[in-house]
Amino acid sequence: MSCTKFEGRVDIFDFVIKKANGIKGLVDTGLENVPKQCIQPENQRLDKNQLQINIQESIPTIDLSNWDDVNAAKSIQEAASKWGFFQIINHGIPIEVLENLKEAGHRFFELPAEEKIKYYKENAGPDESVLLFWSAIGEKDEKVLEWRDSIKHGCNPGDDSNLWPPQTRDQVLEYQKWAIPLAKKLLEILLKGLNVNENIDGTLEPLLMGTMAINMNYYPPCPNPSLTIGCRRHCDVSCITILLQDDTGGLFVRGTKDNNWIHVTPVKGALAVNIGDSLQIMSNDRYKSVEHCAAVDSSKARISIPFFVNPRLDTVIGPFPQVLENGEKPVYKQVLFSDYWEYFFSKRPSGKASLDFAKI
């Protein structure tokens, strides 16, 4: 198939999105150049092959082999405050569960378009259990495709896993069994750092873990990675996000020195954890939601699997009373999470600008 077929805007969006070929299908045509519909604005590009990585700075890696270790808990709280991003090792999830999950992602995205289109839904809300398959678009007015295909698995009570593709169902369900308790433990540690000692299984569960999803992101090889991006720089709307990435590399996090970018080097068996906007609001800025993005590779497909842990849509987010009890002034007002969600995604990708919506 000739690449000139995709010179028109309508054709490429129809082929990639409506017909569910995805960016993967575009690459499979023998594409030699990045189509103009995938060329990012210069301020969004990030070429990991040309980027000078600051070896003086890297996010922390925290060993969780002993959950009762006071130093481990302190390291998590400090990382959330300074970096907003950290990696965890010896977290308890077996390596084979993680490897099987990544393999499942490859199996799904390597399906023919007529199979993947069964899971395509043009418009899907954050609380829908129907799996959504899409190729990522930037701001609505720009209509610029990111170099990424994704699927979503809702992980909430009442979600129907029978709607998920058989290529991923068992692996996601198994991972979910381990990931949800892990997220709860991490949140409990983070809450203690805010002097919030309530049980998450009670009234705090809807606020902290009310809407959850496991996404699979597939970044096909790109003929010219310097012109596009796998995922544009952004913050997450979540309380926390737990990310599994493969060994290809490509995750970059905004650093603390001169606004530089730090490459999160893959570590076998490790998971990356980042603070989202919701927890930054609840912590009254004690914990930080930071910008991150994903570069693409010229020769290898990359898989990343984020587990988003969000408030329930009908909950109200704002600084915890315990954070303000010593007279600290609130930075944020009380906001209905569904309103923040809608604003966040209407402005994506907006970096940290979405937080202004919740500020007093």
C-alpha angles and dihedrals in degrees: 000000000000119000090221086074088080100053091105119075095225094051097053095047090048092049097043101038114015094041091040096232088131125193085298090063090048091055091047090062088073094260112191100180135036108257115239089245088065098044108111126216109268093250090060099049122105121177108195091195093059099032113109102227114214103233089187090072132050136153116259123267111213126200112220098181087119112041091185092060107118090206092056091053091047090050091054092049093046092047090051090051100044105028110012085215135073141154124237128206131186088027094150102253108122117245091234091059090055094044092048090051093054092047090051090055092054091049093054098046092046091060119110116265093252089064097043094048089069087074098044118116120172096207123024129162125228093254099048116116093207109108113246123212117192148145112238121256125193124219113346095240092050100047092202116159119225115221093254144096120203144185129196130215115193111221102192133114108279095024111134112229089188085077090063120094115265089235091069108018103093094040094050093046091051093047090048091058089061102032099056095056089044091053090049092053092049092049092049090055092047092049092052087057086060093046090250106138101169121127112261089213088069131048094335096060096082090046096050106023104019099119120031135172139174112215128190117211121196120194111191121208110281125215091217113017093179091071100051142031135225094218123001120236109282146138123240124250090216134102088237135346123209112203131197113195130180125236096270093088126212107136112124127187128197107253133214099244121077092333090287127164122245122205112226100221111217115247117195110254094006126126125208117225126196137181117241131211093263094061092043088057093046091048092049090237096312088116120044133225106206136196118257136167142182126240123203132230128236096221110020135060113232129210125200125175118197121191107207117206109192139167117263111267095244095052125101118234125203139124114314112251089233090062092054099040094101093056099273110156116240115248092193136047126224108277132184104243093224089058092050091046092053093048093045094055094040088060100039125168094033103129109215095340092098090071089070087073090067099039122110 
